Amino acid sequence: MSNKLLDRFRQQEADNIALSVKFNHWSLVMIAVMIRDQEQKLVASDLPVDDDGQQDNFWERIA
């Protein structure tokens, strides 16, 4: 009886790991898609790209 329970537990854990890997891959793909979409929106916008020196520089303040 314990061998069956142990085998069932191992199978469930293997299934959980496989599902986690699948979810991780799906998440990475979705992040890449969102980054690409955001880049396309930024390129298509008419917002200035270059810093005009007016903005506060966080890294200079903490140095």
C-alpha positions as CSV (number, residue, x, y, z in Angstrom):
1,M,0.0,0.0,0.0
2,S,2.8,2.5,0.8
3,N,4.5,1.9,-2.5
4,K,1.3,2.9,-4.3
5,L,1.0,6.0,-2.2
6,L,4.6,6.9,-2.8
7,D,4.2,6.4,-6.5
8,R,1.1,8.5,-6.6
9,F,2.9,11.3,-4.6
10,R,5.8,11.2,-7.0
11,Q,3.5,11.4,-10.0
12,Q,1.7,14.3,-8.5
13,E,4.9,16.1,-7.8
14,A,6.2,15.4,-11.3
15,D,2.9,16.8,-12.7
16,N,3.2,19.9,-10.5
17,I,6.8,20.5,-11.6
18,A,5.8,20.1,-15.3
19,L,2.9,22.5,-14.8
20,S,5.3,25.0,-13.1
21,V,7.8,24.8,-16.0
22,K,4.9,25.3,-18.5
23,F,3.7,28.3,-16.5
24,N,7.2,29.8,-16.3
25,H,7.6,29.5,-20.1
26,W,4.2,31.0,-20.7
27,S,5.1,33.9,-18.4
28,L,8.3,34.6,-20.1
29,V,6.6,34.6,-23.5
30,M,3.9,37.0,-22.2
31,I,6.5,39.4,-20.7
32,A,8.4,39.4,-24.1
33,V,5.1,40.2,-25.9
34,M,4.3,43.0,-23.4
35,I,7.8,44.5,-23.8
36,R,7.5,44.4,-27.6
37,D,4.1,46.1,-27.5
38,Q,5.4,48.7,-25.1
39,E,8.4,49.4,-27.4
40,Q,6.1,49.7,-30.4
41,K,3.9,52.2,-28.5
42,L,6.9,54.3,-27.4
43,V,8.4,54.3,-31.0
44,A,5.0,55.4,-32.4
45,S,4.4,58.1,-29.8
46,D,5.7,61.7,-30.3
47,L,7.2,61.9,-26.8
48,P,10.7,63.2,-26.6
49,V,13.4,60.5,-26.2
50,D,16.4,62.5,-25.2
51,D,16.8,63.8,-21.7
52,D,16.9,67.6,-21.6
53,G,18.6,67.6,-18.2
54,Q,15.5,68.8,-16.4
55,Q,14.7,65.6,-14.7
56,D,15.9,64.6,-11.2
57,N,18.6,61.9,-11.4
58,F,18.0,59.3,-8.7
59,W,21.5,57.8,-9.1
60,E,23.2,61.1,-8.6
61,R,21.2,61.8,-5.4
62,I,22.2,58.5,-3.8
63,A,25.9,58.6,-4.7
